Amino acid sequence: MINMVNDNGFSTGFGVFTLSRWSRTNTPNEQNLRAWDAADELLLEHLAEVGVPESAKVLILNDQCGALATALVMAQGASGSVQCATDSFLSTQAAQKNVTANGGDLTRVTWLNSLDQAQGPIDLLLIKLPKNLSLLEDQLYRYRDHITPNTKIMAAGMVKHMAAGVFTLFESILGATKTSLAKKKARLIFCQPDPTQWQAATALKTQYLLENTNYQIIIYPNVFSRESLDIGTRFFLQHFPKKVDAEKIADIGCGNGVLGLVAAGKYPEATIDFYDESYMAVACAEENFTRAWPDRAASFRVDDGMSSATPGSYQLIVCNPPFHQHNVVGDFVALQMFRDAKLALQQGGEFWLVGNRHLGYKEHIKHLFGNCMVVASNQKFVVLKAIKR
Ligand SMILES: C[S@@+](CC[C@H](N)C(=O)[O-])C[C@H]1O[C@@H](n2cnc3c(N)ncnc32)[C@H](O)[C@@H]1O
């Protein structure tokens, strides 16, 4: 079931809006969170002061739950346009629901994912600073062709999440950059683009050869563990399931797709389905898989957990679950994935995962599946297996 949690009034210079987080997890922890932060408030306060021309062509990046999109859609005249680009499926869902819930016309917004190009020229570029600097770098290069010296560029973030290299990135890719005073622990960044100084874009994909295989793993900018194989993933691969009779396998929270890729090698007859909420992760898994296995059946799905999976359809599901959703740390996403996995497995199907020992996944899985075996453990990680009875 999909729940809109935390309905709250969000007061801005463009009106008061009711915003919610879009969440299937329904945990008290997440319900106590608002669907916007002080950085959204500060950015909209500044925009209301300086004014947004009715005909402005606006591009919004990384709007987490649609606070910016909702306000801008309501502020815009018919001659203006709003484009929203994000790497997160969850953010897109939340933004669309919030725009609609506040009476905005969804068709007034062009919804882009992080790999899409935007329509230019852009008059106003609004950026919620992402956690990952390489995503920001990709975005500044990706949309630079639509930026002119007249484009107003404003970024907003919470001081505690602002990476040290943010200012340098804006300066080196776009032009002179300055910052506002902090307010409620949020800060704005203003950038004056100067195309005469722009240097060629640098390549942002990284790669490594997966140990003990011939698989060259490419990693896109916003994808987990960009420089090398994650140590938890490595431990999982050392204890990977071998004896399951599997025709259909899922890799949930696939990142660059390394678990599904190894599963394809161990189960030559199986179809592999890859799921992630990051558009870049899913595209990255697809590139890695199709290069290694050009003729194998597989699907690549942007999803929240495996919410779109047919119940009872898999014999094996593998997972290295996330311990945060965007900036919110907690086990709520992992627990939702466990519930999805149970639903998606056939009777007798197996769920295998790796996790940090201290996260206590074993008890949750035992409670959910009625069984949970420790396949392997070391000082840091544990590989667990549960069977759907
Ligand atoms: C710890 S990483 C594991 C990546 C990869 N399986 C590996 O072992 O290298 C967890 C992955 O879960 C994804 N994720 C986070 N929240 C998700 C959600 N709600 N639904 C699906 N995937 C999600 C993240 O984008 C990330 O790629």
The ligand as a Gaussian input file, in Angstrom:
#p B3LYP/6-31G(d) Opt

LIG

0 1
 C       24.421000      -0.677000      -0.743000
 S       23.983000      -0.277000      -2.392000
 C       24.267000      -1.856000      -3.184000
 C       24.560000      -1.749000      -4.654000
 C       25.009000      -3.058000      -5.311000
 N       24.026000      -4.104000      -5.127000
 C       26.356000      -3.487000      -4.757000
 O       26.394000      -4.454000      -3.973000
 O       27.371000      -2.860000      -5.122000
 C       22.216000      -0.151000      -2.254000
 C       21.475000       0.242000      -3.521000
 O       20.076000       0.365000      -3.180000
 C       19.519000       1.404000      -3.957000
 N       18.281000       1.873000      -3.316000
 C       18.132000       2.753000      -2.301000
 N       16.836000       2.910000      -2.004000
 C       16.142000       2.115000      -2.848000
 C       14.768000       1.852000      -3.032000
 N       13.834000       2.434000      -2.277000
 N       14.412000       0.972000      -3.995000
 C       15.348000       0.377000      -4.782000
 N       16.669000       0.601000      -4.658000
 C       17.066000       1.452000      -3.692000
 C       20.625000       2.448000      -4.025000
 O       20.414000       3.315000      -5.119000
 C       21.871000       1.575000      -4.150000
 O       22.185000       1.352000      -5.502000

